[in-house]
Amino acid sequence: MPVPWATAAQSEKPTPISGYTGSEMAFATLRKWIDTCDRKHACRPQSSSLLPARVLCIRDTGRIFLHCTKPGETGSYACLSHCWGAYQPLRTTTANIASHQSAIHEDALPPVFLQAISVAARLHIPYLWIDSLCIIQDSESDWQMQSALMVDIYANSIITISAALATCDLDALFVRSPQYNQFIPLEAGASLGISARATLKHGTGTSLPLLSRAWVLQERLLSPRVVHFTWEELIWECMEQTTCECGCIRSLWSPNFVPFDKNLLFDKILRHDSKMESKERWYRLVEEYSRLQLTLDRDRLPAISGAARRLSEFTGYTYLAGLWKETLISDLLWERKSRFAIRQLDLIPSWSWAKLGCEVEFDRSMSMQELATVITASCDSSGHDAFGEVTGGRIQLSTVVQPPSAVIAGAKTNDENASFQIASDNYSDKDTGSLCARMAIRRQVYATESDDEDISSGI
């Protein structure tokens, strides 16, 4: 007879949680996860990797200091993923870097930093990378250089410590779980040893502020292993396993209750992708990224640059402000999900999804034949990183236009100049990128007997 409640999956074995994420019980579980990954998973990192340019040295917790590494220096380190918040109590600047290289006093460290150091030390990891301390925050050149290295910084770490619950560095990393989340013996079932607890939420919705931040997406995807400190328990993510203290998690959900795909940039999978699979992988990544939050508009492209660089390493594609030259025609077929007024970001080309500060999606629903040819396509980078900020871009397509009565973007038009208005980027009612792509792709619902006018359009 079927039971009226959801049954656990075969791998789900409810177990007691530690009740405090800083406890020895919680860390015993964390060490077990690390050991399992080291012994059984292909995602296990090397025991010693090339160190970032700067790391916090925590070998001796009595003296914590900023270590500037030598070229080629190797070692093992952890990374911290955290919400900065409106106020940053401790940063490295040109004015204090010399002092930080000498020592950083414990009483100057905010709770998230101090407890992250404790995590690394208890795991016997000698170095910790924290972006706000290991990048010179008032140096544009250092920021450009280090942000271009995010792929290697996170990918080479032993583990990334996720302060998932903290809204800023002044919050705590370690917390006690509510009593109702811990097993309580039932009087009625005392003789049978029956206990009960409330169902754990596992970070669904907006309960974990860090996971709503755009920068954090690539940090999670590039890190081989992540441990999330949540308000209920520890949650583990590596490329081959997602688990938790209670044993019942199926996915650590992203905002809007969308399951998260941790292995989206796993190199063992990327190297076997077809062109179609690589394209679909990027679309899923952009759709996930576009619904996350940024403090600064200028970070729209840099915050996903590490993910783009990783994909480029396997495809060899040319990056164009969030799109790829080799799949440009179909990449242009994006559209915004919101129909409310939205802000447009400066300097980013109008044909890129990154131009709009809103959630976007790609149209995969139609059978299509590409009719356009890419003549030229390029972007102007603001620095040396081709995957970072841009100051403009241009594409030139050779394509056909529909007759005036054709359906364009789902609406009929009797304006004989409509197609050319779209091509010259003057059409303001709809998203330019989507319209350009629709002009360049023959949909099966279109009449095609008059598709005989070839034009070259600069957008």
ABEGO torsion letter per residue (X at the ends): XBBABBBBBAABBBBBBAGBAABAAAAAAAAAAAAAAAAABAABBBABBBBBABBBBAABAABBBBBBBBBGBBEBBBBBBBBAEABBABBBBAAAAAAAAABBBAAABBAAAAAAAAAAAAAGBABBBBAAAABBAABAAAAAAAAAAAAAAAAABABBBBBAABABAABBABBBBBAAABBBBBAAAAAAGBBBBBBBAGGBEAABAAAABAAAAAAAAABABBBBBBAABBBBBBAABBBBAAGABABBBBBGGBBBBAAAABAAAAAABBAAAAAAAAAAAAAAAAABBBABAAAAAAAAAAAAAAAAAAAGBBBBGGBBAAAAAAAABBBBABABBBBBBBGBBAABAAABBBBBBBBAABBBBBABBBABBBBBBABABAABBBAEBBBBBBBBBBBAABBBGGBBBABAAAAAAAAAGABAABBAAAAAAAAABBBAABBAAABABBBBBBX
